[in-house]
Amino acid sequence: MKIILSAALCVGLLVASPAAARSDSITFDLKNATRHHLTNLYISAPSTNDWEEDILGDEVANPGETIEVTIDDDLEGCRYDLRADFSDGDSVQIAGVDLCEADGDTITISE
């Protein structure tokens, strides 16, 4: 299954599913389908206005590149807000991404 995230919210990601605590890591491939370098990736619980630390660290996803992302910090549930920052200063924010559903799949960031 491919999950496409873009400036427009994807209806498939917003379908309600029961929240479940995750004690194991979540790993997915992140494809940068834009013309810009994806420099930062943040997740945050929907109940907060603060973004957690940059998941990518020093890694950058070049245009057209796919990188593996692992989140290993005992997520409280499955739904998170996501923000991707790009080298041109733009960012994309997507609310309510089901990271449990994305586990083992590909998330594509597109313009």
Jmol script that loads the backbone (N, CA, C; Angstrom):
load data "model"
ATOM      1  N   MET A   1       0.848  -1.165   0.000  1.00  0.00           N
ATOM      2  CA  MET A   1       0.000   0.000   0.000  1.00  0.00           C
ATOM      3  C   MET A   1       0.894   1.228   0.000  1.00  0.00           C
ATOM      4  N   LYS A   2       0.547   2.235  -0.775  1.00  0.00           N
ATOM      5  CA  LYS A   2       1.296   3.483  -0.835  1.00  0.00           C
ATOM      6  C   LYS A   2       0.428   4.584  -0.260  1.00  0.00           C
ATOM      7  N   ILE A   3       1.002   5.356   0.663  1.00  0.00           N
ATOM      8  CA  ILE A   3       0.307   6.478   1.256  1.00  0.00           C
ATOM      9  C   ILE A   3       0.928   7.734   0.679  1.00  0.00           C
ATOM     10  N   ILE A   4       0.131   8.596   0.066  1.00  0.00           N
ATOM     11  CA  ILE A   4       0.641   9.810  -0.535  1.00  0.00           C
ATOM     12  C   ILE A   4       0.240  10.992   0.327  1.00  0.00           C
ATOM     13  N   LEU A   5       1.243  11.731   0.797  1.00  0.00           N
ATOM     14  CA  LEU A   5       1.007  12.925   1.588  1.00  0.00           C
ATOM     15  C   LEU A   5       1.344  14.128   0.739  1.00  0.00           C
ATOM     16  N   SER A   6       0.474  15.089   0.708  1.00  0.00           N
ATOM     17  CA  SER A   6       0.740  16.303  -0.051  1.00  0.00           C
ATOM     18  C   SER A   6       0.118  17.471   0.687  1.00  0.00           C
ATOM     19  N   ALA A   7       0.203  18.647   0.093  1.00  0.00           N
ATOM     20  CA  ALA A   7      -0.352  19.830   0.732  1.00  0.00           C
ATOM     21  C   ALA A   7      -1.848  19.659   0.984  1.00  0.00           C
ATOM     22  N   ALA A   8      -2.519  18.939   0.124  1.00  0.00           N
ATOM     23  CA  ALA A   8      -3.929  18.624   0.344  1.00  0.00           C
ATOM     24  C   ALA A   8      -4.003  17.375   1.213  1.00  0.00           C
ATOM     25  N   LEU A   9      -4.860  17.372   2.213  1.00  0.00           N
ATOM     26  CA  LEU A   9      -4.966  16.215   3.082  1.00  0.00           C
ATOM     27  C   LEU A   9      -5.556  15.041   2.323  1.00  0.00           C
ATOM     28  N   CYS A  10      -4.972  13.889   2.534  1.00  0.00           N
ATOM     29  CA  CYS A  10      -5.463  12.673   1.877  1.00  0.00           C
ATOM     30  C   CYS A  10      -6.559  12.066   2.734  1.00  0.00           C
ATOM     31  N   VAL A  11      -7.696  11.868   2.137  1.00  0.00           N
ATOM     32  CA  VAL A  11      -8.851  11.356   2.859  1.00  0.00           C
ATOM     33  C   VAL A  11      -8.551  10.001   3.479  1.00  0.00           C
ATOM     34  N   GLY A  12      -7.827   9.144   2.794  1.00  0.00           N
ATOM     35  CA  GLY A  12      -7.533   7.810   3.306  1.00  0.00           C
ATOM     36  C   GLY A  12      -6.777   7.834   4.616  1.00  0.00           C
ATOM     37  N   LEU A  13      -6.010   8.866   4.887  1.00  0.00           N
ATOM     38  CA  LEU A  13      -5.254   8.942   6.120  1.00  0.00           C
ATOM     39  C   LEU A  13      -6.089   9.443   7.282  1.00  0.00           C
ATOM     40  N   LEU A  14      -7.236  10.007   6.993  1.00  0.00           N
ATOM     41  CA  LEU A  14      -8.024  10.607   8.040  1.00  0.00           C
ATOM     42  C   LEU A  14      -9.181   9.718   8.496  1.00  0.00           C
ATOM     43  N   VAL A  15      -9.275   8.513   7.964  1.00  0.00           N
ATOM     44  CA  VAL A  15     -10.312   7.584   8.375  1.00  0.00           C
ATOM     45  C   VAL A  15     -10.021   7.145   9.801  1.00  0.00           C
ATOM     46  N   ALA A  16     -11.020   7.190  10.631  1.00  0.00           N
ATOM     47  CA  ALA A  16     -10.810   6.880  12.043  1.00  0.00           C
ATOM     48  C   ALA A  16     -10.443   5.424  12.247  1.00  0.00           C
ATOM     49  N   SER A  17      -9.498   5.205  13.147  1.00  0.00           N
ATOM     50  CA  SER A  17      -9.156   3.849  13.574  1.00  0.00           C
ATOM     51  C   SER A  17      -8.850   3.917  15.052  1.00  0.00           C
ATOM     52  N   PRO A  18      -9.021   2.808  15.754  1.00  0.00           N
ATOM     53  CA  PRO A  18      -8.805   2.847  17.187  1.00  0.00           C
ATOM     54  C   PRO A  18      -7.347   3.137  17.513  1.00  0.00           C
ATOM     55  N   ALA A  19      -7.130   3.960  18.530  1.00  0.00           N
ATOM     56  CA  ALA A  19      -5.766   4.264  18.968  1.00  0.00           C
ATOM     57  C   ALA A  19      -5.227   3.074  19.743  1.00  0.00           C
ATOM     58  N   ALA A  20      -3.996   2.737  19.479  1.00  0.00           N
ATOM     59  CA  ALA A  20      -3.358   1.628  20.169  1.00  0.00           C
ATOM     60  C   ALA A  20      -1.957   2.061  20.549  1.00  0.00           C
ATOM     61  N   ALA A  21      -1.569   1.735  21.767  1.00  0.00           N
ATOM     62  CA  ALA A  21      -0.220   2.063  22.203  1.00  0.00           C
ATOM     63  C   ALA A  21       0.769   1.152  21.492  1.00  0.00           C
ATOM     64  N   ARG A  22       1.906   1.714  21.102  1.00  0.00           N
ATOM     65  CA  ARG A  22       2.948   0.961  20.410  1.00  0.00           C
ATOM     66  C   ARG A  22       4.198   0.984  21.262  1.00  0.00           C
ATOM     67  N   SER A  23       4.680  -0.185  21.636  1.00  0.00           N
ATOM     68  CA  SER A  23       5.935  -0.236  22.374  1.00  0.00           C
ATOM     69  C   SER A  23       7.088  -0.606  21.445  1.00  0.00           C
ATOM     70  N   ASP A  24       6.763  -1.079  20.236  1.00  0.00           N
ATOM     71  CA  ASP A  24       7.800  -1.422  19.274  1.00  0.00           C
ATOM     72  C   ASP A  24       8.002  -0.272  18.294  1.00  0.00           C
ATOM     73  N   SER A  25       9.039  -0.378  17.499  1.00  0.00           N
ATOM     74  CA  SER A  25       9.342   0.706  16.560  1.00  0.00           C
ATOM     75  C   SER A  25       8.441   0.632  15.330  1.00  0.00           C
ATOM     76  N   ILE A  26       8.332   1.763  14.664  1.00  0.00           N
ATOM     77  CA  ILE A  26       7.609   1.864  13.402  1.00  0.00           C
ATOM     78  C   ILE A  26       8.634   2.248  12.345  1.00  0.00           C
ATOM     79  N   THR A  27       8.662   1.492  11.256  1.00  0.00           N
ATOM     80  CA  THR A  27       9.598   1.759  10.168  1.00  0.00           C
ATOM     81  C   THR A  27       8.822   1.875   8.867  1.00  0.00           C
ATOM     82  N   PHE A  28       9.146   2.919   8.095  1.00  0.00           N
ATOM     83  CA  PHE A  28       8.514   3.092   6.789  1.00  0.00           C
ATOM     84  C   PHE A  28       9.517   3.731   5.852  1.00  0.00           C
ATOM     85  N   ASP A  29       9.277   3.574   4.565  1.00  0.00           N
ATOM     86  CA  ASP A  29      10.082   4.264   3.558  1.00  0.00           C
ATOM     87  C   ASP A  29       9.445   5.616   3.302  1.00  0.00           C
ATOM     88  N   LEU A  30      10.271   6.637   3.219  1.00  0.00           N
ATOM     89  CA  LEU A  30       9.811   7.994   2.949  1.00  0.00           C
ATOM     90  C   LEU A  30      10.340   8.399   1.585  1.00  0.00           C
ATOM     91  N   LYS A  31       9.418   8.614   0.646  1.00  0.00           N
ATOM     92  CA  LYS A  31       9.807   9.002  -0.710  1.00  0.00           C
ATOM     93  C   LYS A  31       9.573  10.491  -0.897  1.00  0.00           C
ATOM     94  N   ASN A  32      10.615  11.175  -1.338  1.00  0.00           N
ATOM     95  CA  ASN A  32      10.512  12.597  -1.628  1.00  0.00           C
ATOM     96  C   ASN A  32      10.196  12.749  -3.114  1.00  0.00           C
ATOM     97  N   ALA A  33       8.930  12.968  -3.427  1.00  0.00           N
ATOM     98  CA  ALA A  33       8.490  13.111  -4.816  1.00  0.00           C
ATOM     99  C   ALA A  33       8.351  14.587  -5.193  1.00  0.00           C
ATOM    100  N   THR A  34       9.180  15.436  -4.580  1.00  0.00           N
ATOM    101  CA  THR A  34       9.158  16.863  -4.893  1.00  0.00           C
ATOM    102  C   THR A  34      10.422  17.221  -5.663  1.00  0.00           C
ATOM    103  N   ARG A  35      10.528  18.492  -6.037  1.00  0.00           N
ATOM    104  CA  ARG A  35      11.720  18.984  -6.740  1.00  0.00           C
ATOM    105  C   ARG A  35      12.728  19.599  -5.782  1.00  0.00           C
ATOM    106  N   HIS A  36      12.490  19.473  -4.475  1.00  0.00           N
ATOM    107  CA  HIS A  36      13.348  20.100  -3.476  1.00  0.00           C
ATOM    108  C   HIS A  36      13.860  19.055  -2.483  1.00  0.00           C
ATOM    109  N   HIS A  37      14.969  19.367  -1.841  1.00  0.00           N
ATOM    110  CA  HIS A  37      15.532  18.489  -0.822  1.00  0.00           C
ATOM    111  C   HIS A  37      14.647  18.550   0.421  1.00  0.00           C
ATOM    112  N   LEU A  38      14.249  17.380   0.924  1.00  0.00           N
ATOM    113  CA  LEU A  38      13.481  17.290   2.159  1.00  0.00           C
ATOM    114  C   LEU A  38      14.503  17.286   3.292  1.00  0.00           C
ATOM    115  N   THR A  39      14.527  18.351   4.083  1.00  0.00           N
ATOM    116  CA  THR A  39      15.594  18.538   5.059  1.00  0.00           C
ATOM    117  C   THR A  39      15.215  18.147   6.478  1.00  0.00           C
ATOM    118  N   ASN A  40      13.933  18.235   6.825  1.00  0.00           N
ATOM    119  CA  ASN A  40      13.492  17.937   8.186  1.00  0.00           C
ATOM    120  C   ASN A  40      12.141  17.244   8.160  1.00  0.00           C
ATOM    121  N   LEU A  41      11.940  16.331   9.103  1.00  0.00           N
ATOM    122  CA  LEU A  41      10.666  15.647   9.257  1.00  0.00           C
ATOM    123  C   LEU A  41      10.335  15.618  10.738  1.00  0.00           C
ATOM    124  N   TYR A  42       9.162  16.130  11.083  1.00  0.00           N
ATOM    125  CA  TYR A  42       8.740  16.206  12.480  1.00  0.00           C
ATOM    126  C   TYR A  42       7.408  15.488  12.650  1.00  0.00           C
ATOM    127  N   ILE A  43       7.215  14.875  13.818  1.00  0.00           N
ATOM    128  CA  ILE A  43       5.898  14.364  14.193  1.00  0.00           C
ATOM    129  C   ILE A  43       5.530  14.976  15.530  1.00  0.00           C
ATOM    130  N   SER A  44       4.244  15.031  15.767  1.00  0.00           N
ATOM    131  CA  SER A  44       3.745  15.578  17.017  1.00  0.00           C
ATOM    132  C   SER A  44       2.382  14.972  17.300  1.00  0.00           C
ATOM    133  N   ALA A  45       2.109  14.748  18.562  1.00  0.00           N
ATOM    134  CA  ALA A  45       0.776  14.293  18.939  1.00  0.00           C
ATOM    135  C   ALA A  45      -0.219  15.400  18.602  1.00  0.00           C
ATOM    136  N   PRO A  46      -1.390  15.042  18.091  1.00  0.00           N
ATOM    137  CA  PRO A  46      -2.388  16.065  17.733  1.00  0.00           C
ATOM    138  C   PRO A  46      -2.812  16.941  18.911  1.00  0.00           C
ATOM    139  N   SER A  47      -2.604  16.476  20.131  1.00  0.00           N
ATOM    140  CA  SER A  47      -3.036  17.223  21.313  1.00  0.00           C
ATOM    141  C   SER A  47      -2.060  18.321  21.730  1.00  0.00           C
ATOM    142  N   THR A  48      -0.950  18.490  21.002  1.00  0.00           N
ATOM    143  CA  THR A  48       0.033  19.505  21.365  1.00  0.00           C
ATOM    144  C   THR A  48       0.305  20.446  20.195  1.00  0.00           C
ATOM    145  N   ASN A  49       0.788  21.630  20.505  1.00  0.00           N
ATOM    146  CA  ASN A  49       1.136  22.600  19.470  1.00  0.00           C
ATOM    147  C   ASN A  49       2.635  22.629  19.194  1.00  0.00           C
ATOM    148  N   ASP A  50       3.390  21.764  19.859  1.00  0.00           N
ATOM    149  CA  ASP A  50       4.841  21.732  19.705  1.00  0.00           C
ATOM    150  C   ASP A  50       5.261  20.550  18.839  1.00  0.00           C
ATOM    151  N   TRP A  51       6.282  20.769  18.003  1.00  0.00           N
ATOM    152  CA  TRP A  51       6.831  19.694  17.186  1.00  0.00           C
ATOM    153  C   TRP A  51       7.953  19.010  17.957  1.00  0.00           C
ATOM    154  N   GLU A  52       8.038  17.695  17.853  1.00  0.00           N
ATOM    155  CA  GLU A  52       9.132  16.942  18.464  1.00  0.00           C
ATOM    156  C   GLU A  52      10.414  17.218  17.682  1.00  0.00           C
ATOM    157  N   GLU A  53      11.500  16.560  18.053  1.00  0.00           N
ATOM    158  CA  GLU A  53      12.770  16.774  17.353  1.00  0.00           C
ATOM    159  C   GLU A  53      12.713  16.234  15.923  1.00  0.00           C
ATOM    160  N   ASP A  54      13.596  16.733  15.095  1.00  0.00           N
ATOM    161  CA  ASP A  54      13.684  16.334  13.688  1.00  0.00           C
ATOM    162  C   ASP A  54      14.038  14.842  13.596  1.00  0.00           C
ATOM    163  N   ILE A  55      13.175  14.074  12.965  1.00  0.00           N
ATOM    164  CA  ILE A  55      13.386  12.628  12.831  1.00  0.00           C
ATOM    165  C   ILE A  55      14.555  12.313  11.903  1.00  0.00           C
ATOM    166  N   LEU A  56      14.773  13.150  10.890  1.00  0.00           N
ATOM    167  CA  LEU A  56      15.823  12.859   9.909  1.00  0.00           C
ATOM    168  C   LEU A  56      17.230  13.134  10.428  1.00  0.00           C
ATOM    169  N   GLY A  57      17.351  13.975  11.438  1.00  0.00           N
ATOM    170  CA  GLY A  57      18.679  14.320  11.943  1.00  0.00           C
ATOM    171  C   GLY A  57      19.509  14.966  10.846  1.00  0.00           C
ATOM    172  N   ASP A  58      20.677  14.397  10.554  1.00  0.00           N
ATOM    173  CA  ASP A  58      21.564  14.931   9.511  1.00  0.00           C
ATOM    174  C   ASP A  58      21.201  14.436   8.118  1.00  0.00           C
ATOM    175  N   GLU A  59      20.286  13.475   8.037  1.00  0.00           N
ATOM    176  CA  GLU A  59      19.928  12.893   6.740  1.00  0.00           C
ATOM    177  C   GLU A  59      19.025  13.845   5.948  1.00  0.00           C
ATOM    178  N   VAL A  60      19.170  13.821   4.643  1.00  0.00           N
ATOM    179  CA  VAL A  60      18.362  14.629   3.730  1.00  0.00           C
ATOM    180  C   VAL A  60      17.826  13.694   2.657  1.00  0.00           C
ATOM    181  N   ALA A  61      16.560  13.865   2.286  1.00  0.00           N
ATOM    182  CA  ALA A  61      15.985  13.099   1.176  1.00  0.00           C
ATOM    183  C   ALA A  61      16.021  13.984  -0.063  1.00  0.00           C
ATOM    184  N   ASN A  62      16.880  13.636  -0.988  1.00  0.00           N
ATOM    185  CA  ASN A  62      16.998  14.390  -2.236  1.00  0.00           C
ATOM    186  C   ASN A  62      15.748  14.192  -3.085  1.00  0.00           C
ATOM    187  N   PRO A  63      15.501  15.082  -4.049  1.00  0.00           N
ATOM    188  CA  PRO A  63      14.350  14.910  -4.940  1.00  0.00           C
ATOM    189  C   PRO A  63      14.362  13.519  -5.589  1.00  0.00           C
ATOM    190  N   GLY A  64      13.240  12.810  -5.497  1.00  0.00           N
ATOM    191  CA  GLY A  64      13.108  11.479  -6.080  1.00  0.00           C
ATOM    192  C   GLY A  64      13.680  10.358  -5.239  1.00  0.00           C
ATOM    193  N   GLU A  65      14.329  10.675  -4.134  1.00  0.00           N
ATOM    194  CA  GLU A  65      14.988   9.666  -3.301  1.00  0.00           C
ATOM    195  C   GLU A  65      14.019   9.082  -2.280  1.00  0.00           C
ATOM    196  N   THR A  66      14.233   7.813  -1.929  1.00  0.00           N
ATOM    197  CA  THR A  66      13.487   7.145  -0.875  1.00  0.00           C
ATOM    198  C   THR A  66      14.458   6.768   0.229  1.00  0.00           C
ATOM    199  N   ILE A  67      14.109   7.114   1.466  1.00  0.00           N
ATOM    200  CA  ILE A  67      14.942   6.763   2.612  1.00  0.00           C
ATOM    201  C   ILE A  67      14.099   6.012   3.627  1.00  0.00           C
ATOM    202  N   GLU A  68      14.753   5.213   4.446  1.00  0.00           N
ATOM    203  CA  GLU A  68      14.044   4.475   5.491  1.00  0.00           C
ATOM    204  C   GLU A  68      14.011   5.319   6.761  1.00  0.00           C
ATOM    205  N   VAL A  69      12.831   5.388   7.382  1.00  0.00           N
ATOM    206  CA  VAL A  69      12.646   6.139   8.620  1.00  0.00           C
ATOM    207  C   VAL A  69      12.162   5.174   9.691  1.00  0.00           C
ATOM    208  N   THR A  70      12.811   5.218  10.852  1.00  0.00           N
ATOM    209  CA  THR A  70      12.389   4.410  11.987  1.00  0.00           C
ATOM    210  C   THR A  70      12.075   5.331  13.152  1.00  0.00           C
ATOM    211  N   ILE A  71      10.913   5.138  13.739  1.00  0.00           N
ATOM    212  CA  ILE A  71      10.513   5.879  14.931  1.00  0.00           C
ATOM    213  C   ILE A  71      10.480   4.859  16.062  1.00  0.00           C
ATOM    214  N   ASP A  72      11.343   5.069  17.047  1.00  0.00           N
ATOM    215  CA  ASP A  72      11.506   4.090  18.118  1.00  0.00           C
ATOM    216  C   ASP A  72      11.472   4.794  19.466  1.00  0.00           C
ATOM    217  N   ASP A  73      10.321   5.364  19.797  1.00  0.00           N
ATOM    218  CA  ASP A  73      10.237   6.073  21.071  1.00  0.00           C
ATOM    219  C   ASP A  73       8.915   5.821  21.791  1.00  0.00           C
ATOM    220  N   ASP A  74       8.443   4.579  21.749  1.00  0.00           N
ATOM    221  CA  ASP A  74       7.225   4.188  22.480  1.00  0.00           C
ATOM    222  C   ASP A  74       6.064   5.142  22.231  1.00  0.00           C
ATOM    223  N   LEU A  75       5.624   5.200  20.994  1.00  0.00           N
ATOM    224  CA  LEU A  75       4.514   6.073  20.629  1.00  0.00           C
ATOM    225  C   LEU A  75       3.281   5.729  21.452  1.00  0.00           C
ATOM    226  N   GLU A  76       2.598   6.758  21.909  1.00  0.00           N
ATOM    227  CA  GLU A  76       1.411   6.587  22.754  1.00  0.00           C
ATOM    228  C   GLU A  76       0.220   6.026  21.988  1.00  0.00           C
ATOM    229  N   GLY A  77       0.148   6.300  20.712  1.00  0.00           N
ATOM    230  CA  GLY A  77      -0.961   5.836  19.894  1.00  0.00           C
ATOM    231  C   GLY A  77      -0.501   5.731  18.460  1.00  0.00           C
ATOM    232  N   CYS A  78      -1.424   5.877  17.529  1.00  0.00           N
ATOM    233  CA  CYS A  78      -1.085   5.734  16.112  1.00  0.00           C
ATOM    234  C   CYS A  78      -1.178   7.048  15.335  1.00  0.00           C
ATOM    235  N   ARG A  79      -2.052   7.929  15.727  1.00  0.00           N
ATOM    236  CA  ARG A  79      -2.298   9.159  14.955  1.00  0.00           C
ATOM    237  C   ARG A  79      -1.376  10.291  15.392  1.00  0.00           C
ATOM    238  N   TYR A  80      -0.698  10.866  14.393  1.00  0.00           N
ATOM    239  CA  TYR A  80       0.220  11.972  14.647  1.00  0.00           C
ATOM    240  C   TYR A  80       0.122  12.990  13.533  1.00  0.00           C
ATOM    241  N   ASP A  81       0.446  14.231  13.866  1.00  0.00           N
ATOM    242  CA  ASP A  81       0.585  15.265  12.853  1.00  0.00           C
ATOM    243  C   ASP A  81       2.009  15.200  12.333  1.00  0.00           C
ATOM    244  N   LEU A  82       2.190  15.520  11.076  1.00  0.00           N
ATOM    245  CA  LEU A  82       3.486  15.412  10.426  1.00  0.00           C
ATOM    246  C   LEU A  82       3.807  16.725   9.729  1.00  0.00           C
ATOM    247  N   ARG A  83       5.075  17.137   9.808  1.00  0.00           N
ATOM    248  CA  ARG A  83       5.527  18.322   9.083  1.00  0.00           C
ATOM    249  C   ARG A  83       6.833  17.989   8.373  1.00  0.00           C
ATOM    250  N   ALA A  84       6.875  18.263   7.076  1.00  0.00           N
ATOM    251  CA  ALA A  84       8.076  18.071   6.259  1.00  0.00           C
ATOM    252  C   ALA A  84       8.559  19.444   5.813  1.00  0.00           C
ATOM    253  N   ASP A  85       9.838  19.745   6.060  1.00  0.00           N
ATOM    254  CA  ASP A  85      10.445  21.006   5.641  1.00  0.00           C
ATOM    255  C   ASP A  85      11.363  20.757   4.460  1.00  0.00           C
ATOM    256  N   PHE A  86      11.421  21.732   3.546  1.00  0.00           N
ATOM    257  CA  PHE A  86      12.203  21.592   2.317  1.00  0.00           C
ATOM    258  C   PHE A  86      13.269  22.668   2.203  1.00  0.00           C
ATOM    259  N   SER A  87      14.248  22.423   1.347  1.00  0.00           N
ATOM    260  CA  SER A  87      15.387  23.323   1.168  1.00  0.00           C
ATOM    261  C   SER A  87      14.987  24.699   0.645  1.00  0.00           C
ATOM    262  N   ASP A  88      13.835  24.809   0.016  1.00  0.00           N
ATOM    263  CA  ASP A  88      13.411  26.115  -0.509  1.00  0.00           C
ATOM    264  C   ASP A  88      12.643  26.932   0.535  1.00  0.00           C
ATOM    265  N   GLY A  89      12.537  26.415   1.769  1.00  0.00           N
ATOM    266  CA  GLY A  89      11.848  27.129   2.836  1.00  0.00           C
ATOM    267  C   GLY A  89      10.385  26.757   2.995  1.00  0.00           C
ATOM    268  N   ASP A  90       9.827  26.007   2.050  1.00  0.00           N
ATOM    269  CA  ASP A  90       8.438  25.576   2.155  1.00  0.00           C
ATOM    270  C   ASP A  90       8.329  24.398   3.125  1.00  0.00           C
ATOM    271  N   SER A  91       7.123  24.175   3.620  1.00  0.00           N
ATOM    272  CA  SER A  91       6.855  22.999   4.437  1.00  0.00           C
ATOM    273  C   SER A  91       5.453  22.504   4.144  1.00  0.00           C
ATOM    274  N   VAL A  92       5.239  21.237   4.431  1.00  0.00           N
ATOM    275  CA  VAL A  92       3.935  20.605   4.275  1.00  0.00           C
ATOM    276  C   VAL A  92       3.550  20.060   5.643  1.00  0.00           C
ATOM    277  N   GLN A  93       2.332  20.361   6.083  1.00  0.00           N
ATOM    278  CA  GLN A  93       1.830  19.828   7.338  1.00  0.00           C
ATOM    279  C   GLN A  93       0.597  18.982   7.055  1.00  0.00           C
ATOM    280  N   ILE A  94       0.573  17.799   7.649  1.00  0.00           N
ATOM    281  CA  ILE A  94      -0.542  16.880   7.460  1.00  0.00           C
ATOM    282  C   ILE A  94      -1.017  16.438   8.835  1.00  0.00           C
ATOM    283  N   ALA A  95      -2.294  16.567   9.086  1.00  0.00           N
ATOM    284  CA  ALA A  95      -2.865  16.215  10.380  1.00  0.00           C
ATOM    285  C   ALA A  95      -3.402  14.793  10.376  1.00  0.00           C
ATOM    286  N   GLY A  96      -3.252  14.110  11.496  1.00  0.00           N
ATOM    287  CA  GLY A  96      -3.900  12.823  11.713  1.00  0.00           C
ATOM    288  C   GLY A  96      -3.351  11.657  10.914  1.00  0.00           C
ATOM    289  N   VAL A  97      -2.056  11.603  10.676  1.00  0.00           N
ATOM    290  CA  VAL A  97      -1.455  10.489   9.936  1.00  0.00           C
ATOM    291  C   VAL A  97      -1.429   9.258  10.841  1.00  0.00           C
ATOM    292  N   ASP A  98      -1.904   8.138  10.349  1.00  0.00           N
ATOM    293  CA  ASP A  98      -1.889   6.884  11.100  1.00  0.00           C
ATOM    294  C   ASP A  98      -0.545   6.198  10.861  1.00  0.00           C
ATOM    295  N   LEU A  99       0.395   6.390  11.776  1.00  0.00           N
ATOM    296  CA  LEU A  99       1.720   5.807  11.612  1.00  0.00           C
ATOM    297  C   LEU A  99       1.713   4.295  11.774  1.00  0.00           C
ATOM    298  N   CYS A 100       0.766   3.745  12.527  1.00  0.00           N
ATOM    299  CA  CYS A 100       0.669   2.287  12.650  1.00  0.00           C
ATOM    300  C   CYS A 100       0.322   1.675  11.295  1.00  0.00           C
ATOM    301  N   GLU A 101      -0.561   2.335  10.556  1.00  0.00           N
ATOM    302  CA  GLU A 101      -0.934   1.872   9.224  1.00  0.00           C
ATOM    303  C   GLU A 101       0.239   2.009   8.253  1.00  0.00           C
ATOM    304  N   ALA A 102       1.073   3.012   8.463  1.00  0.00           N
ATOM    305  CA  ALA A 102       2.215   3.251   7.582  1.00  0.00           C
ATOM    306  C   ALA A 102       3.376   2.295   7.845  1.00  0.00           C
ATOM    307  N   ASP A 103       3.374   1.620   8.981  1.00  0.00           N
ATOM    308  CA  ASP A 103       4.468   0.719   9.341  1.00  0.00           C
ATOM    309  C   ASP A 103       4.691  -0.325   8.251  1.00  0.00           C
ATOM    310  N   GLY A 104       5.901  -0.340   7.687  1.00  0.00           N
ATOM    311  CA  GLY A 104       6.247  -1.289   6.645  1.00  0.00           C
ATOM    312  C   GLY A 104       5.872  -0.833   5.239  1.00  0.00           C
ATOM    313  N   ASP A 105       5.266   0.312   5.118  1.00  0.00           N
ATOM    314  CA  ASP A 105       4.817   0.823   3.824  1.00  0.00           C
ATOM    315  C   ASP A 105       5.659   2.022   3.384  1.00  0.00           C
ATOM    316  N   THR A 106       5.215   2.685   2.332  1.00  0.00           N
ATOM    317  CA  THR A 106       5.890   3.868   1.823  1.00  0.00           C
ATOM    318  C   THR A 106       4.981   5.072   1.996  1.00  0.00           C
ATOM    319  N   ILE A 107       5.555   6.133   2.554  1.00  0.00           N
ATOM    320  CA  ILE A 107       4.883   7.428   2.629  1.00  0.00           C
ATOM    321  C   ILE A 107       5.562   8.298   1.587  1.00  0.00           C
ATOM    322  N   THR A 108       4.780   8.848   0.681  1.00  0.00           N
ATOM    323  CA  THR A 108       5.311   9.701  -0.375  1.00  0.00           C
ATOM    324  C   THR A 108       4.913  11.142  -0.115  1.00  0.00           C
ATOM    325  N   ILE A 109       5.908  12.014  -0.055  1.00  0.00           N
ATOM    326  CA  ILE A 109       5.669  13.442   0.105  1.00  0.00           C
ATOM    327  C   ILE A 109       5.723  14.044  -1.297  1.00  0.00           C
ATOM    328  N   SER A 110       4.634  14.680  -1.729  1.00  0.00           N
ATOM    329  CA  SER A 110       4.590  15.261  -3.077  1.00  0.00           C
ATOM    330  C   SER A 110       4.069  16.686  -3.019  1.00  0.00           C
ATOM    331  N   GLU A 111       4.293  17.427  -4.094  1.00  0.00           N
ATOM    332  CA  GLU A 111       3.845  18.819  -4.157  1.00  0.00           C
ATOM    333  C   GLU A 111       2.417  18.886  -4.634  1.00  0.00           C
TER     334      GLU A 111
END
end "model"
wireframe off; spacefill off
backbone 0.3
color backbone group
